[in-house]
Amino acid sequence: MRTLLIAMLALVSGAGCSANENIEAVEREVGRFHRLAAGGEFDRLYRESGDELKHSATERDFRDLLQVVNERLGDVQRTNRTGWHVNYTPGGSVVTLTYESQFERGRGVEQFVYRMVDQRPQLLGYHINSSALLARPSRREEEGATNETMQKADSD
């Protein structure tokens, strides 16, 4: 019985170290995500993402989401991690990190979901909640509406 208890404690403490390493790796990847998104490299982020993200959103949908976030909120100024969760699955560890983020033009809550693949984080999901995303149309949407209005006026 004592041997079993020691083995279980060793397993739990080993998992804790792994969880910390996974969280640190995902935090670095979140920083990289923000840098790539600020640089407009949305397609690259999508190409490097996992199948789960690709099954839930097309490349165009993902790109459109990140463009709207960039247009309405701007670049990330600072983040504060408010939550984390690590789930160990047969397909690899899944790490979820939640941040309160301050952008140039507003605040938002971001959630990143990554799977550890060969000790490297792979994006499975990105979620953002911000009232700034609902407040007004993006520049692209305004330009599209203006172009549609001008085209309709030309046809009349």
C-alpha positions as CSV (number, residue, x, y, z in Angstrom):
1,M,0.0,0.0,0.0
2,R,2.8,2.4,0.9
3,T,4.5,1.7,-2.4
4,L,1.3,2.4,-4.3
5,L,1.0,5.7,-2.5
6,I,4.6,6.7,-3.3
7,A,4.1,5.8,-6.9
8,M,0.9,7.9,-7.1
9,L,2.6,10.9,-5.5
10,A,5.5,10.6,-8.0
11,L,3.1,10.5,-10.9
12,V,1.2,13.5,-9.7
13,S,4.3,15.6,-9.0
14,G,5.7,14.6,-12.4
15,A,2.4,15.7,-14.1
16,G,2.6,19.0,-12.2
17,C,6.1,19.8,-13.7
18,S,4.8,18.8,-17.1
19,A,1.8,21.1,-16.7
20,N,4.0,24.0,-15.8
21,E,6.2,23.3,-18.8
22,N,3.2,23.1,-21.1
23,I,1.7,26.3,-19.7
24,E,5.0,28.1,-20.2
25,A,5.3,26.8,-23.8
26,V,1.7,27.9,-24.5
27,E,2.3,31.3,-23.0
28,R,5.2,31.8,-25.4
29,E,3.0,30.7,-28.2
30,V,0.3,33.2,-27.2
31,G,2.9,36.0,-27.5
32,R,3.8,34.7,-30.9
33,F,0.1,34.5,-31.9
34,H,-0.3,38.2,-30.9
35,R,2.9,39.2,-32.9
36,L,1.8,37.3,-36.0
37,A,-1.8,38.7,-35.8
38,A,-0.4,42.2,-35.4
39,G,1.6,41.7,-38.5
40,G,-1.4,40.4,-40.5
41,E,-0.1,36.9,-40.8
42,F,-3.6,35.4,-40.2
43,D,-3.2,32.7,-42.9
44,R,0.1,31.5,-41.4
45,L,-1.6,31.1,-38.0
46,Y,-4.4,29.1,-39.7
47,R,-2.0,26.9,-41.6
48,E,-0.1,26.0,-38.5
49,S,-3.2,25.3,-36.4
50,G,-4.6,21.9,-35.6
51,D,-7.3,20.0,-37.3
52,E,-9.9,20.9,-34.7
53,L,-9.6,24.6,-35.6
54,K,-9.7,23.8,-39.3
55,H,-12.8,21.7,-38.9
56,S,-14.6,24.5,-37.0
57,A,-13.6,27.4,-39.2
58,T,-12.5,28.0,-42.8
59,E,-9.3,29.9,-43.5
60,R,-11.4,32.8,-44.7
61,D,-13.6,32.8,-41.5
62,F,-10.5,32.7,-39.3
63,R,-8.8,35.5,-41.3
64,D,-12.0,37.6,-41.2
65,L,-12.2,37.2,-37.4
66,L,-8.6,38.3,-36.8
67,Q,-9.0,41.2,-39.3
68,V,-12.0,42.5,-37.4
69,V,-10.2,42.1,-34.1
70,N,-7.2,44.1,-35.5
71,E,-9.4,46.8,-37.0
72,R,-11.7,47.3,-34.1
73,L,-9.3,46.7,-31.1
74,G,-5.8,47.3,-32.6
75,D,-2.6,45.7,-31.2
76,V,-2.4,44.0,-27.8
77,Q,-0.9,46.4,-25.3
78,R,-0.8,44.0,-22.3
79,T,-2.3,40.8,-21.1
80,N,-3.1,39.3,-17.7
81,R,-3.6,35.6,-17.5
82,T,-6.8,35.0,-15.4
83,G,-7.1,31.2,-15.8
84,W,-5.6,28.0,-17.1
85,H,-6.6,24.4,-17.5
86,V,-4.5,21.4,-18.6
87,N,-6.3,18.2,-19.8
88,Y,-4.3,15.1,-20.4
89,T,-5.7,13.1,-23.3
90,P,-4.3,10.1,-25.3
91,G,-3.8,12.6,-28.2
92,G,-1.6,14.8,-26.1
93,S,-2.1,17.5,-23.4
94,V,-4.6,20.2,-24.1
95,V,-3.8,23.6,-22.5
96,T,-6.4,26.3,-22.2
97,L,-5.3,29.8,-21.1
98,T,-7.6,32.8,-20.5
99,Y,-6.4,36.4,-20.5
100,E,-7.8,39.8,-19.8
101,S,-6.2,41.8,-22.6
102,Q,-5.8,45.5,-23.1
103,F,-5.7,46.5,-26.8
104,E,-5.1,49.9,-28.3
105,R,-8.8,50.6,-28.6
106,G,-10.5,48.5,-26.0
107,R,-10.4,45.5,-23.7
108,G,-11.3,41.9,-24.2
109,V,-11.2,38.4,-22.8
110,E,-9.2,36.0,-24.9
111,Q,-9.1,32.3,-24.6
112,F,-6.5,30.1,-26.4
113,V,-6.7,26.4,-26.7
114,Y,-3.5,24.5,-27.7
115,R,-2.6,20.8,-27.9
116,M,1.0,19.8,-27.2
117,V,2.3,18.0,-30.3
118,D,5.9,16.8,-30.1
119,Q,6.4,19.2,-27.1
120,R,5.2,22.1,-29.3
121,P,1.9,23.9,-28.9
122,Q,-0.6,23.7,-31.8
123,L,-3.6,26.1,-31.9
124,L,-6.9,24.3,-31.6
125,G,-9.1,27.3,-30.8
126,Y,-9.1,31.1,-30.3
127,H,-12.1,32.8,-28.7
128,I,-12.5,36.5,-27.8
129,N,-15.2,38.5,-26.0
130,S,-15.1,42.3,-26.2
131,S,-17.9,44.9,-26.4
132,A,-15.7,46.8,-28.8
133,L,-16.3,44.1,-31.4
134,L,-20.0,44.8,-31.2
135,A,-19.9,48.6,-30.9
136,R,-19.4,49.7,-34.5
137,P,-18.7,48.3,-37.9
138,S,-15.1,47.7,-38.9
139,R,-13.5,49.9,-41.5
140,R,-13.7,47.0,-44.0
141,E,-17.4,46.7,-43.3
142,E,-17.9,50.4,-43.7
143,E,-15.9,50.5,-47.0
144,G,-17.9,47.5,-48.3
145,A,-21.2,49.2,-47.5
146,T,-19.9,52.4,-49.1
147,N,-18.8,50.5,-52.2
148,E,-22.2,48.7,-52.4
149,T,-24.1,52.0,-52.1
150,M,-21.9,53.6,-54.9
151,Q,-22.4,50.6,-57.1
152,K,-26.2,50.7,-56.6
153,A,-26.3,54.5,-57.3
154,D,-24.3,53.9,-60.5
155,S,-26.8,51.3,-61.7
156,D,-29.8,53.5,-61.0
